[in-house]
Amino acid sequence: ASLHDLGRYPDAAPAVEAIARRHGVDPACVLPTAGGAEAFTLVARGIRTSRPVVVHPQFTEPEAALAAAGHEVGRCVLSRESGFRLDPHAFAAGGAHADADLVVVGNPTNPTGVLHPAADLRSLRAPGRLVVIDEAFMDAVPGETESVIGTDLEGLLVVRSLTKTWGLAGLRAGYVVGDPAVVAALRSVQPPWSVSSPAIAATVACLSERAVADAEAGAMTIAADREVLVRELASVGLRTAAPSDAPFVLVDTSPLGVGSVREELARLGFAVRRGETFPGLGPTWVRLAVRDPQTSRAVAAAFVELGRLNRVA
């Protein structure tokens, strides 16, 4: 937004139009938000729920928002043995979470990188249940193949963010796409003008045809660079927890010892995301961002320099 626009109150209409056009949905199905985090707060405050369940390990903000709103939050913790993949039967009749009236799941999931089939996520829907899907990293997936955004949004709410691909965390720009009745409920509890004029302008720009094409090209590059990172990690005896479709991989460093290697890697110049703050993971788990091949080789060498692993030929 031009600086002279800051003298006026924000008008979100251009962002609404851009979101609806980008995803081919009715404007009533979209709502710009101050990042994905505001969307989760709106869900916690605007949706009536007595049995919310969050699928873990995943981004912790949805559960924190629900708890802050006074909800008792259930957890569906996926295991390494299952490849951190969701079993829809857990939410079907007779399943452990059959009574859930709100389900929150990431796709692709942060931090595992698992991309759940859209059909599995749609199958979670049931009378009286809302399924919220965090697609913050979906635009890093070539073709966005498993997005649930489409013509049938009943019982679904998708949360998107400009923070990840576009590096706009400080701007707080995001949006939701979903069941129009659900979107209306969120709109009713959203504070006035919560999305700033610069964030609205960024939303319009990042959803333009050119920007979408750039994001797709970037997603293809990420996929190629991720293969290099996975290969380099394997060469030093470290494997990813599951095949990742995200711009990061989750790695269990337990072959190095029982503690966290995060601080040791930091001393060698590499910042990684610790895993123990994600429900279901422990201190030996770390999330590594996908970078260029040279950086991937360097981080693999850093693991070797820790003195506990020998490179495998």
C-alpha positions as CSV (number, residue, x, y, z in Angstrom):
1,A,0.0,0.0,0.0
2,S,1.2,3.5,-0.7
3,L,2.0,5.5,2.4
4,H,-0.8,8.0,1.7
5,D,-3.3,5.2,2.1
6,L,-2.4,4.9,5.8
7,G,-4.5,7.9,6.6
8,R,-7.6,6.0,5.8
9,Y,-9.2,3.0,7.6
10,P,-8.4,-0.3,5.8
11,D,-10.8,-1.6,3.2
12,A,-10.5,-5.4,2.9
13,A,-12.7,-5.7,-0.2
14,P,-9.8,-5.9,-2.6
15,A,-8.3,-8.7,-0.6
16,V,-11.6,-10.5,-0.5
17,E,-11.9,-10.3,-4.2
18,A,-8.3,-11.4,-4.8
19,I,-8.7,-14.5,-2.5
20,A,-12.0,-15.5,-4.1
21,R,-10.6,-15.1,-7.6
22,R,-7.4,-17.0,-6.7
23,H,-9.4,-20.0,-5.4
24,G,-12.5,-19.9,-7.5
25,V,-14.9,-19.5,-4.7
26,D,-17.7,-17.1,-3.7
27,P,-16.5,-14.1,-1.7
28,A,-18.8,-15.2,1.1
29,C,-16.4,-18.1,1.6
30,V,-13.4,-16.0,2.4
31,L,-12.1,-13.7,5.1
32,P,-8.8,-11.9,5.3
33,T,-7.1,-12.2,8.7
34,A,-4.1,-10.8,10.5
35,G,-2.0,-13.9,9.7
36,G,-3.0,-17.5,10.4
37,A,-2.7,-16.9,14.1
38,E,-5.7,-14.6,14.1
39,A,-7.7,-17.1,12.2
40,F,-7.2,-19.7,14.9
41,T,-8.2,-17.2,17.6
42,L,-11.4,-16.4,15.7
43,V,-12.1,-20.1,15.5
44,A,-11.6,-20.5,19.2
45,R,-13.9,-17.6,20.0
46,G,-16.4,-17.8,17.2
47,I,-17.2,-21.5,16.9
48,R,-19.2,-23.3,19.5
49,T,-17.4,-26.4,20.4
50,S,-17.4,-28.7,23.4
51,R,-15.1,-31.5,22.2
52,P,-12.3,-29.9,20.1
53,V,-9.4,-32.2,19.0
54,V,-6.1,-31.1,17.6
55,V,-4.1,-33.6,15.6
56,H,-0.4,-33.6,16.7
57,P,2.4,-33.1,16.2
58,Q,1.6,-29.9,14.5
59,F,1.8,-26.1,14.9
60,T,0.9,-25.4,18.5
61,E,-1.0,-22.1,18.0
62,P,-4.5,-23.7,17.3
63,E,-4.4,-25.6,20.6
64,A,-3.1,-22.6,22.5
65,A,-5.9,-20.4,21.1
66,L,-8.6,-22.9,22.0
67,A,-7.2,-23.3,25.5
68,A,-7.0,-19.5,26.0
69,A,-10.7,-19.3,25.0
70,G,-11.5,-21.7,27.8
71,H,-11.9,-24.9,25.8
72,E,-10.6,-28.3,27.1
73,V,-8.7,-29.6,24.1
74,G,-8.3,-33.2,23.2
75,R,-5.2,-34.5,21.3
76,C,-4.9,-37.1,18.6
77,V,-1.1,-37.8,18.6
78,L,0.2,-39.5,15.5
79,S,3.2,-41.8,15.9
80,R,6.4,-42.3,14.0
81,E,5.4,-45.9,13.5
82,S,2.4,-44.7,11.4
83,G,4.6,-42.3,9.5
84,F,2.8,-39.5,11.3
85,R,-0.1,-40.1,9.0
86,L,-3.7,-39.5,10.0
87,D,-6.1,-42.5,10.3
88,P,-9.5,-41.1,9.5
89,H,-11.1,-44.1,11.3
90,A,-10.0,-42.6,14.6
91,F,-12.7,-40.0,14.0
92,A,-15.4,-42.3,12.6
93,A,-18.1,-44.2,14.6
94,G,-16.4,-46.3,17.2
95,G,-13.1,-44.4,16.9
96,A,-11.2,-42.8,19.7
97,H,-12.2,-39.4,18.6
98,A,-15.7,-40.1,17.2
99,D,-17.3,-37.5,19.4
100,A,-15.1,-34.6,18.3
101,D,-17.1,-31.6,17.1
102,L,-14.0,-29.6,16.0
103,V,-10.9,-31.2,14.4
104,V,-7.7,-29.2,13.6
105,V,-5.1,-30.7,11.3
106,G,-2.2,-29.3,9.3
107,N,-1.6,-30.1,5.6
108,P,1.2,-30.4,4.9
109,T,1.8,-30.7,8.6
110,N,4.3,-28.6,10.5
111,P,6.8,-30.1,11.6
112,T,6.5,-33.5,10.0
113,G,6.0,-32.4,6.4
114,V,3.4,-35.1,5.9
115,L,0.8,-34.3,3.1
116,H,-2.4,-35.9,4.0
117,P,-4.7,-36.9,1.1
118,A,-7.5,-34.4,0.6
119,A,-10.0,-37.3,0.5
120,D,-9.0,-38.4,4.0
121,L,-9.4,-34.9,5.3
122,R,-12.8,-34.5,3.7
123,S,-13.9,-37.8,5.2
124,L,-13.4,-36.4,8.7
125,R,-16.6,-34.3,8.2
126,A,-19.6,-35.4,10.2
127,P,-22.9,-33.8,11.3
128,G,-22.1,-31.1,13.9
129,R,-18.4,-31.3,13.2
130,L,-16.1,-28.6,11.7
131,V,-12.8,-29.7,10.2
132,V,-10.1,-26.9,10.2
133,I,-7.1,-27.5,8.0
134,D,-4.0,-25.4,8.4
135,E,-2.7,-25.0,4.8
136,A,0.0,-22.4,5.6
137,F,2.6,-24.4,3.7
138,M,0.3,-25.6,0.8
139,D,1.7,-23.1,-1.7
140,A,5.1,-24.8,-1.3
141,V,3.6,-28.0,-2.7
142,P,3.8,-28.2,-6.5
143,G,0.3,-28.0,-7.8
144,E,-1.2,-27.8,-4.3
145,T,-2.3,-31.3,-5.0
146,E,-4.1,-32.1,-1.8
147,S,-5.7,-28.8,-0.9
148,V,-9.3,-29.2,0.1
149,I,-10.3,-25.8,-1.3
150,G,-12.9,-26.4,-4.0
151,T,-16.6,-26.3,-4.7
152,D,-17.6,-28.4,-1.7
153,L,-16.7,-26.5,1.4
154,E,-19.4,-27.6,3.7
155,G,-18.1,-28.4,7.2
156,L,-14.6,-27.2,6.2
157,L,-12.4,-24.2,7.0
158,V,-9.0,-23.7,5.5
159,V,-6.4,-21.4,7.0
160,R,-3.8,-19.8,4.7
161,S,-0.9,-17.5,5.5
162,L,1.5,-15.2,3.5
163,T,4.1,-15.7,6.2
164,K,5.8,-18.8,4.8
165,T,6.4,-18.6,1.1
166,W,6.5,-14.8,1.0
167,G,8.4,-14.2,4.2
168,L,6.0,-11.6,5.5
169,A,5.7,-12.7,9.1
170,G,5.9,-9.1,10.4
171,L,3.1,-7.9,8.2
172,R,0.5,-10.3,9.6
173,A,-1.3,-11.3,6.5
174,G,-3.4,-14.4,6.0
175,Y,-7.0,-15.6,5.2
176,V,-9.5,-18.3,5.6
177,V,-11.6,-20.1,2.9
178,G,-14.4,-22.3,3.9
179,D,-18.1,-23.0,4.6
180,P,-19.8,-19.6,4.3
181,A,-21.8,-20.1,7.5
182,V,-18.5,-20.7,9.4
183,V,-16.8,-17.8,7.8
184,A,-19.7,-15.6,8.8
185,A,-19.3,-16.7,12.4
186,L,-15.7,-15.8,12.3
187,R,-16.4,-12.4,10.7
188,S,-18.9,-11.6,13.5
189,V,-16.1,-11.9,16.2
190,Q,-13.3,-10.3,14.2
191,P,-12.2,-6.9,15.5
192,P,-12.8,-4.0,13.1
193,W,-10.0,-3.3,10.8
194,S,-7.8,-6.0,12.2
195,V,-6.1,-6.5,8.7
196,S,-4.0,-3.4,7.9
197,S,-3.9,-1.6,4.6
198,P,-0.3,-2.9,3.8
199,A,-1.4,-6.4,4.6
200,I,-4.4,-6.1,2.3
201,A,-2.1,-4.8,-0.5
202,A,0.3,-7.7,0.1
203,T,-2.6,-10.2,-0.1
204,V,-3.7,-8.8,-3.4
205,A,-0.1,-8.8,-4.8
206,C,0.7,-12.3,-3.5
207,L,-2.4,-13.8,-5.0
208,S,-1.9,-12.3,-8.5
209,E,-1.4,-14.6,-11.4
210,R,2.3,-13.7,-11.6
211,A,2.8,-14.3,-7.9
212,V,1.0,-17.6,-8.0
213,A,3.2,-18.7,-10.9
214,D,6.3,-17.6,-9.0
215,A,5.2,-19.6,-6.0
216,E,4.7,-22.7,-8.2
217,A,8.2,-22.3,-9.6
218,G,9.5,-21.9,-6.1
219,A,7.7,-25.0,-5.0
220,M,9.4,-27.0,-7.7
221,T,12.8,-25.7,-6.6
222,I,12.0,-26.6,-3.0
223,A,11.1,-30.2,-4.0
224,A,14.4,-30.6,-5.9
225,D,16.5,-29.1,-3.1
226,R,14.6,-31.2,-0.5
227,E,15.8,-34.4,-2.3
228,V,19.4,-33.2,-1.9
229,L,18.9,-32.5,1.8
230,V,17.3,-35.9,2.5
231,R,20.1,-37.6,0.6
232,E,22.9,-35.7,2.4
233,L,21.3,-36.5,5.8
234,A,21.0,-40.2,4.9
235,S,24.7,-40.2,4.0
236,V,25.6,-39.4,7.6
237,G,23.1,-41.9,9.0
238,L,20.2,-39.6,9.6
239,R,16.8,-40.2,8.1
240,T,13.7,-38.0,8.0
241,A,10.8,-39.1,10.1
242,A,8.5,-39.3,7.1
243,P,8.5,-38.3,3.4
244,S,8.1,-34.5,3.4
245,D,6.2,-32.4,1.0
246,A,7.0,-29.2,2.9
247,P,9.9,-26.7,2.8
248,F,11.4,-28.5,5.8
249,V,12.1,-32.0,7.0
250,L,11.8,-33.5,10.5
251,V,14.8,-35.5,11.6
252,D,15.4,-37.7,14.6
253,T,19.0,-37.2,15.8
254,S,18.9,-40.0,18.4
255,P,21.8,-41.8,16.7
256,L,23.9,-38.8,18.0
257,G,22.7,-39.3,21.6
258,V,19.7,-38.9,23.9
259,G,19.9,-35.1,24.1
260,S,19.2,-32.2,21.7
261,V,21.9,-31.2,19.2
262,R,20.2,-27.8,18.6
263,E,22.7,-25.7,20.6
264,E,25.7,-27.6,19.2
265,L,24.5,-27.0,15.7
266,A,24.0,-23.3,16.5
267,R,27.6,-23.0,17.6
268,L,28.5,-24.4,14.2
269,G,26.4,-21.8,12.5
270,F,23.1,-23.7,11.8
271,A,19.8,-22.7,13.3
272,V,17.2,-25.6,13.5
273,R,13.8,-25.7,15.1
274,R,13.7,-27.8,18.2
275,G,11.1,-30.6,18.3
276,E,10.3,-31.1,22.0
277,T,7.8,-28.2,22.0
278,F,5.6,-30.2,19.6
279,P,3.3,-32.7,21.4
280,G,4.5,-36.2,20.5
281,L,8.1,-35.3,19.9
282,G,11.2,-35.3,22.2
283,P,14.5,-33.4,22.4
284,T,16.2,-35.5,19.7
285,W,13.8,-34.3,17.0
286,V,14.8,-31.2,15.0
287,R,13.2,-29.5,12.0
288,L,15.5,-28.5,9.2
289,A,14.5,-25.9,6.6
290,V,15.2,-26.8,3.0
291,R,17.9,-24.7,1.6
292,D,20.2,-24.8,-1.5
293,P,22.3,-27.9,-2.1
294,Q,25.5,-26.3,-0.8
295,T,23.9,-25.5,2.5
296,S,22.5,-29.1,2.7
297,R,26.0,-30.5,2.3
298,A,27.3,-28.1,4.9
299,V,24.8,-29.0,7.5
300,A,25.5,-32.7,6.9
301,A,29.2,-32.0,7.4
302,A,28.2,-30.2,10.6
303,F,26.6,-33.4,11.9
304,V,29.8,-35.2,11.2
305,E,31.8,-32.5,13.0
306,L,29.7,-33.1,16.1
307,G,32.0,-36.2,16.4
308,R,29.3,-38.8,16.8
309,L,28.7,-40.0,13.2
310,N,30.8,-41.1,10.4
311,R,29.8,-40.4,6.9
312,V,28.4,-43.5,5.1
313,A,29.8,-44.1,1.7
